[in-house]
Amino acid sequence: MSNLALALPPDLHEGDQLSANEFLRRWEAMPELKHAELLNGVVFLMASPVGKPHGVSQVSLAGWVWLYADSTPGCQAGSDMTWLMGDANVPQPDVCLWILPEHGGQSGDSGRYAQGAPELIVEISGSSTSRDLGVKLDLYRRAGVREYITVLLNPRRVVWRALVRGRYKELEPEADGLLRSRAFPGLWLDREAVWDRSRSLRAGLEQGLRSPEHAAFVEQLAKPVKRRRR
């Protein structure tokens, strides 16, 4: 056996119980593995190929948050990113949106990975529904993810939760049918447009981007952030 083979860490397997550091060490030695998560110290791997409904919904919601971030200096969006959320949790959300730390955001960086909790996470829930509505919902609540959107594929439903006094509360649409973010003023969602291709996610969002609330948020993000004394 070669010295290289002896030096490589063991492969990741579903159900392994590991620390965050050991999880990342093993995963970084498996470049062919594209999706893995550590939740409460347990390894979860992608269970099956990704179907068309999941892929279409994910790219639509990723584009929706990207357009918001592109119009809101101080915010950033990502997809399929690994987040370090403590010693036993390394989730890989489908879509996320966060405020940069230099603009007052709550997350940061640890080397090549994001660390802490983004302000908003979106999960597309098909085969992963039990995980997204169970262990991940509890993790995101404990980690302080301020808003959590689950896009349920069967039956079709979009649920937007906001963190209120340590608990998630489901948001209801306004009179115009649009859901409105509390963490990101101007981030508005026509949830019917997630499924109905005759409607436009962009149209609802652009209404939000023209709102006075969004203009005030952009102005707020532009202000210098006071550093906390240690």
C-alpha positions in Angstrom: 0.0 0.0 0.0 1.4 3.4 -0.9 2.2 6.1 1.6 -0.5 8.3 -0.1 -3.2 5.8 0.5 -2.1 5.5 4.1 -2.3 9.3 4.5 -5.8 9.7 3.1 -8.6 10.0 5.7 -11.6 7.5 5.7 -14.5 8.3 3.3 -17.6 9.8 4.6 -20.6 7.5 5.0 -24.2 8.2 5.8 -24.7 8.0 9.6 -21.1 8.6 10.6 -20.9 10.5 13.9 -18.1 13.1 13.6 -17.0 16.5 14.7 -17.2 19.4 12.3 -13.4 19.4 11.9 -13.2 15.7 11.1 -16.2 16.0 8.8 -14.5 18.7 6.7 -11.2 16.9 6.7 -12.8 13.7 5.2 -15.0 15.6 2.8 -12.1 17.7 1.5 -10.3 14.5 0.6 -13.4 13.4 -1.6 -13.6 16.0 -4.4 -16.1 13.8 -6.2 -18.7 14.2 -3.4 -20.7 17.4 -4.1 -23.3 17.4 -1.3 -22.9 16.4 2.3 -24.1 17.8 5.6 -23.3 17.3 9.3 -26.3 17.8 11.5 -26.1 17.3 15.2 -22.9 15.4 14.7 -24.4 13.0 12.1 -23.4 12.8 8.4 -26.1 13.0 5.8 -25.4 12.5 2.1 -27.5 13.3 -1.0 -30.0 10.3 -1.1 -30.9 10.4 -4.7 -30.5 12.2 -8.1 -31.9 15.7 -8.1 -35.2 15.9 -10.1 -36.4 18.6 -12.4 -38.8 20.2 -10.0 -36.1 20.6 -7.4 -33.6 22.0 -9.9 -36.0 24.5 -11.5 -37.2 25.8 -8.1 -33.7 26.1 -6.8 -32.4 28.1 -9.7 -35.5 30.3 -9.6 -35.2 31.2 -5.9 -31.4 31.6 -6.2 -32.0 34.1 -9.0 -34.6 35.9 -6.9 -32.2 36.4 -3.9 -29.3 37.3 -6.3 -31.4 40.1 -7.9 -32.1 41.4 -4.4 -28.5 41.3 -3.3 -27.4 42.9 -6.6 -29.7 45.8 -5.9 -28.8 46.0 -2.2 -25.2 46.9 -1.5 -24.0 45.2 1.7 -25.9 42.0 1.0 -24.7 38.8 -0.6 -26.4 35.6 -1.9 -25.2 32.1 -2.4 -26.3 28.6 -3.4 -25.2 25.1 -2.2 -22.7 26.7 0.2 -21.2 25.0 3.3 -21.8 26.8 6.5 -20.0 26.2 9.8 -22.6 26.4 12.6 -20.7 25.2 15.6 -18.7 22.0 16.5 -21.4 19.5 15.3 -23.2 21.2 12.5 -22.1 21.9 8.9 -25.3 22.3 6.7 -25.3 23.0 3.0 -28.5 25.0 2.3 -29.9 25.2 -1.2 -30.0 29.0 -1.2 -29.0 31.7 1.3 -28.9 35.5 1.7 -26.9 37.4 4.3 -25.8 40.9 5.3 -22.0 41.3 5.1 -20.4 41.6 8.5 -18.9 45.0 7.7 -22.5 46.2 7.1 -23.8 44.8 10.4 -24.5 41.2 9.4 -24.4 38.4 11.9 -22.2 35.9 10.1 -18.5 35.8 9.1 -15.9 33.6 7.5 -13.6 30.8 8.6 -11.0 30.3 5.9 -12.9 29.3 2.7 -16.1 28.6 4.5 -18.9 30.8 5.8 -19.3 30.7 9.5 -22.3 31.4 11.8 -25.9 31.9 10.4 -27.0 33.8 7.3 -30.0 36.0 7.9 -32.1 33.9 5.4 -32.1 30.3 4.2 -34.2 28.6 1.5 -34.5 24.8 1.3 -36.2 23.0 -1.6 -37.9 20.1 0.1 -38.6 16.9 -1.9 -36.8 13.8 -0.7 -35.3 15.9 2.1 -38.6 17.1 3.6 -38.3 15.3 6.9 -34.8 16.7 7.4 -35.7 20.2 6.3 -38.8 20.3 8.6 -37.1 18.5 11.4 -33.4 18.6 12.4 -32.6 21.5 10.0 -35.5 23.6 11.1 -34.4 23.2 14.7 -30.8 23.8 13.9 -31.5 27.1 12.0 -33.7 28.3 14.8 -31.0 27.6 17.4 -28.3 29.1 15.2 -30.2 32.3 14.8 -31.2 32.2 11.1 -33.7 35.0 11.1 -35.9 33.8 8.2 -36.3 30.2 6.8 -38.2 29.5 3.6 -39.2 25.9 2.8 -40.4 25.2 -0.8 -42.3 21.9 -0.5 -42.6 20.0 -3.7 -45.3 17.5 -2.8 -47.8 18.9 -2.1 -46.7 22.2 -3.5 -46.4 24.8 -0.7 -44.1 27.7 0.2 -43.7 28.4 3.9 -41.8 31.5 5.1 -40.9 31.6 8.8 -39.5 34.5 10.8 -37.6 34.1 14.1 -39.7 35.9 16.8 -38.4 35.6 20.4 -36.5 32.4 19.7 -39.3 30.7 17.8 -40.3 30.5 14.1 -43.6 32.1 13.2 -45.1 31.6 9.7 -45.5 34.8 7.7 -48.7 35.5 5.9 -49.0 37.4 2.6 -50.2 41.0 2.5 -53.4 42.1 0.8 -51.7 42.1 -2.6 -50.8 38.4 -2.1 -47.1 39.0 -1.7 -44.9 37.7 1.2 -42.6 40.4 2.7 -39.3 39.8 4.4 -38.7 41.4 7.8 -35.0 40.9 7.8 -34.6 42.2 4.2 -36.9 45.1 3.5 -38.0 45.0 -0.1 -37.5 41.3 -0.5 -41.0 40.4 -1.7 -42.2 37.1 -3.0 -45.2 36.1 -5.1 -45.3 32.4 -4.0 -47.7 31.4 -6.8 -44.9 32.4 -9.2 -42.7 29.7 -7.8 -45.0 27.2 -9.5 -46.9 29.2 -12.2 -44.5 30.0 -15.1 -47.1 32.5 -16.4 -46.3 34.7 -13.4 -43.0 36.3 -12.6 -40.9 36.1 -9.4 -39.0 39.2 -10.7 -42.2 41.3 -10.9 -43.0 40.9 -7.3 -39.4 41.5 -6.3 -39.1 44.7 -8.4 -42.2 46.1 -6.6 -40.3 45.6 -3.3 -37.1 47.1 -4.7 -39.0 50.3 -5.5 -40.5 50.6 -2.1 -39.5 53.2 0.5 -38.6 50.4 2.9 -35.9 49.1 0.6 -34.5 52.6 0.0 -34.3 53.1 3.8 -32.6 49.8 4.2 -30.0 50.6 1.6 -29.3 53.9 3.4 -29.0 52.1 6.7 -26.5 49.5 5.3 -24.3 52.3 3.9 -23.8 53.7 7.4 -20.5 52.7 9.2 -20.9 49.9 11.7 -19.6 50.5 15.1 -17.2 47.8 16.3 -18.0 46.1 19.5 -15.4 46.5 22.3 -14.0 43.2 23.5 
